[in-house]
Amino acid sequence: MLRWFLGGREAQGSVEKSSVLLIGEEQPKNCFTELQVLKGHFDIVRFLVQIDDFRCASAGDDGLVLVWNVETGERLQELRGHSQQITAITTFTCSHGNASHTSLITASSDRSLSLWDPDTGNRVQTISDLQSSVKCLLVLERLCVWVSGGEELCVWNKDFQLQCQRQNHSDTGISALIELPKNCMAAAMDKQIVIYKVTVSADSTVSIAEIRCLSDHQDQIRALINVNDGLFASGSHAGELILWDAVDWNILAYEHILWEESQASTQAEIRLGAPKPSEMSIQHLTTNGKLILAAVGSGLYVYSVQLKTVVAYRKVAHDSNVLHTMLLSDSELMSCSEDGSVRMWEIQDLPLPAEPATPAGFFGMWNFNRSNKQTGPPSKKVIDVPNIRALELIGDLIGHSGAVQMFVSFKEKGLVTCSTDHLLILWKNGERQSHLRSLQLFHKLEENGGL
Amino acid sequence: MIGSPDVVAFTKEDEYGETSPDLWAIPEEFSIPLHPLADSNPWAKTSYAKFTKDFILISEFSEQVGPQPLLTIPEDSKVCGTFDLNYFSLRIMSVDYQASFVGHPPGSGYPRLSFVEDSRVVLGDSKEGAFAYVHHLTLYDLEARGFVRPFCMAYVSADERKIMLQFQEMSLRFSQASECLKAGNRRAFAKELQRKLRDLEYTHSVLQKEEGLQREAGPQSMYSAHAVEKANELANVEKSIYEHRDLLRQITYYHHRPRRDPNAVTCQKCITECLNECEEVLDKYAKLSKPFAYSEKREKEEEGQGHINEKGGAEKVDTEEEEGVKRRSSYTPQMVKGKSAKCFDKRLKTLRELCNDNFYEATVELLKETERSFRGDLCYLHTCRLDRALRRKQMVTNFLFEEDLCGEDEDEGGTLRPFCAVNHAVDNCMFLNPPPIVLGPEPLELDALEPPDPSDPASETSHTQESELGLVESHLESSPSDQTLETQESSEETKGSLSSDKSGMGQAEREPNLDSMKSEAPDLDFDLMPDPDHNTDLERESSSEDIETTAGEDSGGDQTPVSLLEVVSELEAGNEEECEGVTDGACEMGSDLVPIDTACCMAQEGFLYEASDPADALPRLGQSAQPQPCQALVVNQEPHALLPLQNDYTVGSPCSESPAAGLELPLGNLGDTVSRISVEDGSDCTMSVSTGSDRAGSPLSYGGVVTLRHKKKAGQGALRFVRQYPFAMQALWCLLSGRTLVVLGADEGRVRRLVNALSLFVPGPGKCGERVQAWLSCPYTLTDLQRWKLIGLQRVASPVGSSMLYSLSRHSRYISILDADQRTLRCPPYRGRLLANIADHRTSIRRGSTYFLHLQSTLCRLASKAFLFTFTHHLHLPVSSTEGPEVVEGRRRCFLQEQLGLSDEDSLILLYLSQLITQQYLQPATGSSAAAATCFSFNYTTSVLYKI
């Protein structure tokens, strides 16, 4: 389709860069028809957190935290203080009566932790010279404490005072932390999930105790999420998805995504020139309580908690690893990937079960010169899992020139994506924006009393 | 008759009584004038002129050789051809407008500088086929007779009408030039005086020493003839010192004097600088003069007996002198000869020497600029003016396709920017409000139809008071200074009568062309002031003046603002903000001029009589400040006005017009539209005048013209593109609907040419074409896409090139790609009909500039549709709360498709333009380009490939 100008004496687009899946430019269901590029970072932007319904903060390898107004695209604050890349960021809301105030806690490779006020841009608290850098943060709002995880596990109160500390035995340290019922929390440490219990005694001293260690994963745990009050899920590098009971920490379901297929399709993938062990790694998990969306390699898998099975999947959803996903609703989801695109998917009923491959898949291959030589797209491989539904691409957002690290949705206000190309892009619904502008225009007209 | 050039009449009687306005006609200012002289061939006029182009001539009335041309602008001898400059100089300089008083007026000890306002005259030489706007000015020269050197600047053209119709603007521009010259001259003159004073003092001290020696040597009882001669010489030198000192003081006071000439807005900074200089010098010499102070009177009575007193003074002088020598070692004082050389022996200073060098240069620049701006024939100038006026009406959408007017708009409020040609233009911004505007901030309501005078009694009374004060001063005046004043007056009248003519004609005739020469409001107060008695009857002078003032005030207040108000009331409330502003400004000026005038009188007299003693003035206040029955006075005035000034070579005869102007008053309601016309004309004129001033002021806005020229050139390219490429329409559609067009090619020249041509179609290209990038050889990013709407991209056969192509394909949904090498266009399909008439490859338009105009009109139409669409409330927002967005959407579609008859794709153009307008409107302050760049909208449609 684009060959007309790629042709001639020009070199062909490299295989890595060309799209596996192309939806084309006709995307009636894609409502993001306006974009705004937000500049400010000097290095890879890795994290985005939503502060309230119109602000978000971005943080990245340049150690900067920037606060943005999503409605206008304005940069509200520039939080400077960290000398090295930010490794974790979270919001910390404390409520004083009716009013709640949201602060930001950041952790950086310079082994410091900071508390910021996003309204003023002030660094309210800071702790430096930690023993190791913090990899994850968890706020336990009920207990009014927060936890930092790295090589050691530390509990802090809201005034940034260390409450207790616990060394870990593992080299890799804690990579993820989630809160569990009954003042427990789960920490992912290499192949294990450790359950800790946090106790606040009468004299308000806090202590943590390791209660249990779950070592059912065969490989490093990449993702750990709460599914609902009674469930949490973890995903490993080897493609295992385990559903745990949140109270008694038993395995409820074990799904080894892709194990068979990855074996079977290895041949094809090698021919494609991009076989990586990360092909079946669960990069990211997200859930809405009913469905779990797993980003596996460059594919997407939708797992139904109720049915305990994969209900829809697409093995090659992106050209490269999927980095972040989100379930917008029960049928709509969104993913971003190292290939620089954000894609929107819809879970559709298939006329024929077990036929997840779409014409778009073939369509995309047209661009390859080599596609002729191929036996067929890998997605054609028959998959044993009985699929009831198909994952259909309904739109893509192309703008970043590097991997899209993360995105945050502000519902109808738009979507913010951040990327390794140092940029953030604010995607908006053009129609809504033009409506807002019209409102503004007539408002101003009224104010001015005429033109 | 060589001595009397034709004085061109300013009005035609036959078009006088035309009324019965057509309500549906387009406003006068926008109509294309039918040639009033239907029988005359427009080209016939120029045929017998001996020069090909208009030019500016500077001449001098030299006291040695008579009138002589000094300089023409442009300085090309071809310009004047065989035209006899000497002869023409003779004619234009033979208007002895100044009647400058020279020498010692009786009753005053010292020679007086005459402060003469410039005069403006239109002269014609029908035999030569030359007509000229002549601007006379006087410069000071210590060595010249009466210390004055008369000069004139003339705009010479073969087209009489051109001069007549551009009179206001010419007057303004030449005033600026003249002010510049004069400012420089005053400085130079002060310096010269300073030098002369030093010489004189030196001489004085030397003489005194000699005299003292002689007296000691000789016997006490008798004086040798030699000694007497020495004493006389000494006395002469002393007298000379006094004279020069007085001159210096006069020149210093000059700046304090408010100007009567509304065009003569000077640069505050220049004035202040000069003033400081002068005052410094004056201070220095004021010290010297003290010891002599009391000897002054006696000296006049008996010159011979002054020796005793002077002796004491002389010592003082010596000591001062010593101090002085220390201070200014750079200059060695010279002995001054008792008698100056005969006037034919000395070499007169050149114009350049008379002014400072940089002032001279600045003036010449200014005149060059003036010449440039008046280039072209009247039709052209008129069309340009119309164009500007029209564009001013659509301020909101101008940014889309029109070149920038912003610089010119700033001045539109009717403010005359004080102009300074000498470089410190930045400081001028602070002085945007020259005196004429400051004085009467009368807020004009749209519905206030009553005459403004009663509406603002406070200012009225204050005015009267001022005028009373002025009158008191005038009573105190002694005759010689009266005379000076008078000459000024008459020169003023020259102008005043001119403007009255114009206003009279403007009101009377409905001649559209006149908009270029509408009366400027400030002039009107001079209307009823022609007083021929001035020159003859000195006794009556003061009283007649006071009549004048009152009358002028009254009529000024009554007459003009009424019509102005009518205009204001008839302005459409909608999109005429600028217009209003202008009219307001004009009104203010109109009502302000009275106080200025009186204040001017007052200050002037104050100057002439530095002994303005308040105690003396107060008792007189009551007697002179009697309320006069103004109407009667006006009537009384008229007979005088009927015969005056014909002898002066003024423009137009005030005799017939002044009464007419007066009679206009009662007709107010009947001649509604008529007067409206005149005033609208007036407002337009103010615009054009200020436009002119601005353009002259900042070369930047002159760049706008260059842009236009550049655009016209691009028109040729665009025409070629349209004719060559069958898919031109699609390309234009992409640009107009806001889809970035990338012109891809290996050959830079070709890509640049294409981009230049296509840049005409980029809506809102920015003041300097920020949204267009003619040539880009590095890979672009998404940010570039939203910044630029038209990009010329280098096609390179290298890895860089392939990555660039990769990003092109990646961003293909945002862009259209025109491949200049393979002659293909990849863009969404366009099937609309809207652009068919500007992108018809079988068009019969052959010339680029024609195509450009065709294009402009189409785009202008588009812009106005977009304007309508943007600002129609119900197309965007629900009318009632029950309406959902779908209803509004449906209404919008209905409007676009059925009322405007646009297909979906054509609607996109309008939607995009509307979006731009909205953005521009919402963020005018922050700078549209920045705001627009932050948002980038697109839509998801498939592209197709067009080939030749």
Chai-1 contact restraints between the chains, C-beta under 6 A:
chainA,res_idxA,chainB,res_idxB,connection_type,confidence,min_distance_angstrom,max_distance_angstrom,comment,restraint_id
A,L2,B,S809,contact,1.0,0.0,6.0,A-B,restraint_1
A,W4,B,L945,contact,1.0,0.0,6.0,A-B,restraint_2
A,L6,B,L805,contact,1.0,0.0,6.0,A-B,restraint_3
A,R9,B,A797,contact,1.0,0.0,6.0,A-B,restraint_4
A,E10,B,L805,contact,1.0,0.0,6.0,A-B,restraint_5
A,A11,B,S802,contact,1.0,0.0,6.0,A-B,restraint_6
A,G13,B,Y806,contact,1.0,0.0,6.0,A-B,restraint_7
A,K17,B,Y806,contact,1.0,0.0,6.0,A-B,restraint_8
A,E25,B,R813,contact,1.0,0.0,6.0,A-B,restraint_9
A,E25,B,Y940,contact,1.0,0.0,6.0,A-B,restraint_10
A,E25,B,T942,contact,1.0,0.0,6.0,A-B,restraint_11
A,E26,B,T942,contact,1.0,0.0,6.0,A-B,restraint_12
A,Q27,B,Y940,contact,1.0,0.0,6.0,A-B,restraint_13
A,N30,B,Y940,contact,1.0,0.0,6.0,A-B,restraint_14
A,T33,B,S937,contact,1.0,0.0,6.0,A-B,restraint_15
A,T33,B,F938,contact,1.0,0.0,6.0,A-B,restraint_16
A,T33,B,N939,contact,1.0,0.0,6.0,A-B,restraint_17
A,E34,B,S937,contact,1.0,0.0,6.0,A-B,restraint_18
A,L35,B,F936,contact,1.0,0.0,6.0,A-B,restraint_19
A,Q36,B,T934,contact,1.0,0.0,6.0,A-B,restraint_20
A,Q36,B,C935,contact,1.0,0.0,6.0,A-B,restraint_21
A,V37,B,L782,contact,1.0,0.0,6.0,A-B,restraint_22
A,V37,B,T783,contact,1.0,0.0,6.0,A-B,restraint_23
A,G73,B,T934,contact,1.0,0.0,6.0,A-B,restraint_24
A,I398,B,R810,contact,1.0,0.0,6.0,A-B,restraint_25
A,G399,B,L782,contact,1.0,0.0,6.0,A-B,restraint_26
A,G430,B,S937,contact,1.0,0.0,6.0,A-B,restraint_27
A,R437,B,T918,contact,1.0,0.0,6.0,A-B,restraint_28
A,S438,B,H876,contact,1.0,0.0,6.0,A-B,restraint_29
A,Q440,B,L922,contact,1.0,0.0,6.0,A-B,restraint_30
A,L441,B,T918,contact,1.0,0.0,6.0,A-B,restraint_31
A,L441,B,Y921,contact,1.0,0.0,6.0,A-B,restraint_32
A,F442,B,H873,contact,1.0,0.0,6.0,A-B,restraint_33
A,L451,B,N575,contact,1.0,0.0,6.0,A-B,restraint_34
